[in-house]
Amino acid sequence: MAALAREGGLESTLWAGPAVVRRKQTRGNAIAIGQPGDAATLRLGFSGDDFGYAIEFGIPTPDMATQVEPSLFNHDPEIKCESIWAGPILRPSTALVERHNGVVTVRAEHGEWDMRPHFVYPYDSMLSELSDPEAAPELFRVREKIRSWRFYDHFRTDVDSAARGSHIGTRTLVLSGDGADLAAALRTIYEVGDREALADTIDQAFPGSTLEVVEIAGRFQLLLHQPGLNRPLSVAELSDGTLRYLLLAAALSTPRPPELLVLNEPESSLHPDLLAPLAALIADAAERSQVIVVSHARPLVAAAVGAAEATGVDVSLIQLDKNDSGETLIDGQGLLDGPAWNWPKR
């Protein structure tokens, strides 16, 4: 809920184009996308070989009869339904856990459905409220799977960013989302990770340069030694692009690779000469994790695809285009080319 609020609320995620879009097909048929009076919803989901999960958010309908005074949280989205199923496609036979409004049912051993006695509030997910490894192992496994994913949406590199300060150093196998523990994460890679690969990517990006992490009274400070300079540069002196590259290097070179790693526009503020080393980093990380990169930089995309293919990593390139009606579509995808998918019903 907090993440949606930061983006402007549920309304900011909804379709802003015409209420009904009629998409013309090659044979002259037209397909209506949406109908007048459709409920405003936000649906998210994923699937894999083991489990799939989907959640639907909707706009709340306050019950004024039961409210002593109007709530200030009536703009918060409500969870209308959730579902967990086995395999990649939701079917009645593969459904394992279903949540409708506040009621959760779990498929028992012999196929019948058992209702959980615990009521789930509209602002709570069943993943957080009912994840019991014994009573609902599917819920627990899906929750732990999602918690293991890593999203690096935006690294602040301005003068007040957390990454530019010195921080108490502890062994850091996973870089934090704001990069505050950058020095500790890089030192951890040096001690328990692939220090040669880290040194190589720094040399590729900044020829002849080396990193150093110093400890002063328990606080770690990152220094960059560059040829031609009589003293190293502290992290506070680095350019935005240099600091961002070091943050990305720490995230991609983690000694504890995640199952899924997502980077959003990693090329931001990077010098064009840094795109090739970054692409090599991404391809190397893709050997250990599923990596999703959202980018507007064609040179980075081309370099990452080339580097991944050179190492034998499977690559899937998806290009998004916006049509005249404002729809964002996958370039070249026909009506029957999309993956098989069924949304749970409310």
KAVENLIN-V74470 format. One record per residue. N is the residue number from 1. SS is DSSP state (H for helix, E for strand, - for the rest). PHI is phi in degrees with one decimal (999 if undefined). PSI is psi in whole degrees, 0 to 359 (NA if undefined). Layout:
N;SS;PHI;PSI
N;SS;PHI;PSI
//
This chain:
1;-;999;319
2;H;-64.4;322
3;H;-64.9;318
4;H;-63.6;320
5;H;-63.1;321
6;H;-64.4;332
7;-;-86.7;2
8;-;108.8;9
9;-;91.2;173
10;H;-58.7;324
11;H;-59.8;329
12;H;-70.7;344
13;H;-94.5;350
14;-;-82.5;159
15;-;-58.3;126
16;-;-103.7;4
17;-;-90.5;199
18;-;-59.3;150
19;-;-60.3;325
20;-;-132.1;128
21;E;-113.4;130
22;E;-109.8;111
23;E;-93.0;123
24;E;-78.2;138
25;-;-106.0;167
26;-;-63.4;333
27;-;-92.4;12
28;-;91.0;356
29;-;-78.7;161
30;E;-127.2;138
31;E;-115.7;128
32;E;-85.9;127
33;E;-101.9;101
34;-;91.6;155
35;-;-132.8;150
36;-;-56.9;134
37;-;87.8;1
38;-;-60.6;145
39;-;-68.2;141
40;-;-80.1;117
41;E;-139.2;157
42;E;-121.9;120
43;E;-117.9;132
44;E;-128.5;145
45;E;-169.0;164
46;E;-149.8;164
47;E;-147.7;159
48;-;-148.4;189
49;-;-69.9;335
50;-;-98.3;305
51;E;-136.3;158
52;E;-128.4;157
53;E;-147.3;142
54;E;-144.5;150
55;E;-140.4;145
56;E;-126.7;127
57;E;-103.1;146
58;E;-141.3;170
59;E;-82.0;131
60;-;-68.6;154
61;-;-117.3;94
62;-;-59.4;138
63;-;-93.5;94
64;-;-66.2;340
65;-;-71.8;333
66;-;-101.6;354
67;-;-94.0;126
68;-;-65.9;321
69;-;-143.7;157
70;-;-58.4;136
71;-;-80.9;143
72;-;-83.5;359
73;-;-108.4;20
74;-;-71.2;352
75;-;-91.3;352
76;-;-68.4;135
77;E;-68.2;154
78;E;-110.0;147
79;E;-84.6;116
80;E;-88.0;321
81;E;-157.6;155
82;E;-139.8;156
83;E;-152.7;142
84;E;-125.9;135
85;E;-139.3;165
86;E;-90.8;135
87;-;83.4;188
88;-;-82.3;341
89;-;-125.4;133
90;-;-78.4;122
91;-;-137.0;163
92;-;-55.0;325
93;-;-79.2;342
94;-;-102.4;351
95;E;-64.9;135
96;E;-115.5;319
97;E;-138.9;135
98;E;-133.6;141
99;E;-128.3;124
100;E;-123.6;116
101;-;54.1;245
102;-;-102.9;5
103;E;-105.9;129
104;E;-116.4;132
105;E;-122.2;144
106;E;-123.7;135
107;E;-73.5;126
108;-;-85.5;183
109;-;-60.9;321
110;-;-96.8;15
111;-;96.7;344
112;-;-76.3;163
113;E;-103.7;131
114;E;-108.9;131
115;E;-87.6;131
116;-;-73.7;137
117;-;-72.5;343
118;-;-84.3;123
119;-;-79.7;134
120;-;-102.5;125
121;-;-70.4;155
122;-;-60.0;338
123;-;-99.3;6
124;-;-116.1;144
125;-;-89.8;148
126;H;-65.7;338
127;H;-64.8;324
128;H;-87.9;334
129;H;-93.6;332
130;-;-127.5;20
131;-;-78.5;92
132;-;-117.0;120
133;-;-63.0;343
134;-;-100.1;310
135;-;-76.6;326
136;-;-142.3;72
137;H;-62.0;329
138;H;-65.4;317
139;H;-59.2;316
140;H;-63.9;315
141;H;-66.3;319
142;H;-66.9;319
143;H;-60.9;314
144;H;-66.4;326
145;H;-62.3;312
146;H;-66.2;321
147;H;-65.4;336
148;H;-80.9;345
149;-;-69.9;154
150;E;-128.0;132
151;E;-122.6;121
152;E;-113.5;93
153;-;-83.9;318
154;-;-161.2;126
155;-;-100.0;121
156;-;-74.0;135
157;-;-128.1;12
158;-;-71.3;177
159;-;-62.3;334
160;-;-98.3;8
161;-;-67.8;150
162;H;-63.4;332
163;H;-70.9;344
164;H;-90.4;355
165;-;-97.8;174
166;-;-95.2;144
167;E;-138.3;157
168;E;-59.9;129
169;-;-96.1;126
170;-;-133.3;159
171;-;-56.9;125
172;-;-127.2;100
173;-;-82.1;340
174;-;-131.0;122
175;-;-66.8;137
176;-;-71.0;164
177;-;-65.0;332
178;-;-97.4;357
179;-;75.7;13
180;-;-62.2;330
181;-;-99.4;34
182;H;-57.8;311
183;H;-60.2;316
184;H;-65.9;321
185;H;-65.1;317
186;H;-66.7;320
187;H;-66.4;325
188;H;-63.8;318
189;H;-60.5;319
190;H;-63.8;323
191;H;-87.2;320
192;H;-121.8;357
193;-;-107.5;208
194;-;-95.4;88
195;H;-68.3;328
196;H;-66.1;318
197;H;-65.9;322
198;H;-64.3;314
199;H;-62.0;323
200;H;-67.3;317
201;H;-69.4;328
202;H;-68.2;320
203;H;-68.1;323
204;H;-64.9;320
205;H;-77.6;320
206;-;-132.3;85
207;-;-50.1;130
208;-;82.3;0
209;-;-92.0;154
210;E;-137.9;154
211;E;-100.9;150
212;E;-142.0;137
213;E;-115.3;121
214;E;-110.5;150
215;E;-115.3;126
216;E;-129.6;111
217;-;52.9;42
218;-;85.0;353
219;E;-102.2;138
220;E;-96.3;140
221;E;-129.1;131
222;E;-94.7;133
223;E;-126.6;143
224;E;-118.0;117
225;E;-90.9;125
226;-;-124.2;143
227;-;-62.8;141
228;-;91.5;351
229;-;-107.4;138
230;-;-78.9;347
231;-;-143.2;156
232;-;-73.9;158
233;E;-93.4;133
234;E;-77.4;166
235;H;-63.9;334
236;H;-69.5;340
237;H;-95.7;351
238;-;-71.5;150
239;-;-68.9;162
240;H;-58.9;317
241;H;-66.0;319
242;H;-64.2;315
243;H;-63.4;318
244;H;-63.5;321
245;H;-64.4;319
246;H;-64.2;322
247;H;-63.5;316
248;H;-65.8;322
249;H;-62.5;319
250;H;-66.6;321
251;H;-68.4;319
252;H;-82.2;339
253;-;-100.5;17
254;-;-53.7;138
255;-;-71.2;350
256;-;-122.2;81
257;-;-62.8;137
258;-;-84.3;168
259;-;-69.2;324
260;E;-136.7;132
261;E;-130.2;126
262;E;-118.9;129
263;E;-117.4;130
264;E;-108.2;115
265;-;48.7;59
266;-;-66.7;345
267;-;-76.3;353
268;-;-55.7;127
269;-;65.2;9
270;-;-83.5;143
271;-;-68.3;144
272;-;-53.4;330
273;-;-68.9;344
274;H;-90.0;352
275;H;-68.5;321
276;H;-65.5;312
277;H;-60.9;323
278;H;-64.9;319
279;H;-61.0;321
280;H;-65.6;322
281;H;-61.4;315
282;H;-62.5;315
283;H;-63.8;322
284;H;-66.4;318
285;H;-65.5;328
286;-;-68.8;347
287;-;-75.2;341
288;-;-115.0;340
289;-;-140.5;160
290;E;-80.0;120
291;E;-112.8;128
292;E;-114.4;124
293;E;-119.0;123
294;E;-101.8;120
295;-;-145.0;150
296;-;-106.0;0
297;-;-96.4;105
298;H;-60.8;321
299;H;-59.6;322
300;H;-66.6;317
301;H;-61.1;313
302;H;-62.9;317
303;H;-67.3;320
304;H;-66.1;318
305;H;-62.9;315
306;H;-63.5;318
307;H;-67.2;321
308;H;-67.4;316
309;H;-64.4;326
310;H;-66.5;333
311;-;-97.9;4
312;-;81.9;17
313;-;-85.7;135
314;-;-65.5;134
315;-;-125.1;135
316;-;-125.0;118
317;-;-104.1;121
318;-;-119.8;120
319;-;-109.1;130
320;E;-101.7;137
321;E;-130.0;149
322;E;-107.7;129
323;-;-90.0;185
324;-;-64.2;332
325;-;-86.8;359
326;-;95.2;1
327;-;-72.4;139
328;E;-98.0;117
329;E;-123.9;159
330;E;-80.6;125
331;-;-61.2;126
332;-;83.2;0
333;-;-89.1;122
334;-;-85.4;179
335;-;-59.7;325
336;-;-102.4;9
337;-;-92.2;349
338;-;-73.0;162
339;-;-68.4;151
340;-;-66.2;130
341;-;-159.7;138
342;-;-129.0;130
343;-;-84.2;144
344;-;-65.8;150
345;-;-95.9;146
346;-;-63.8;NA
//
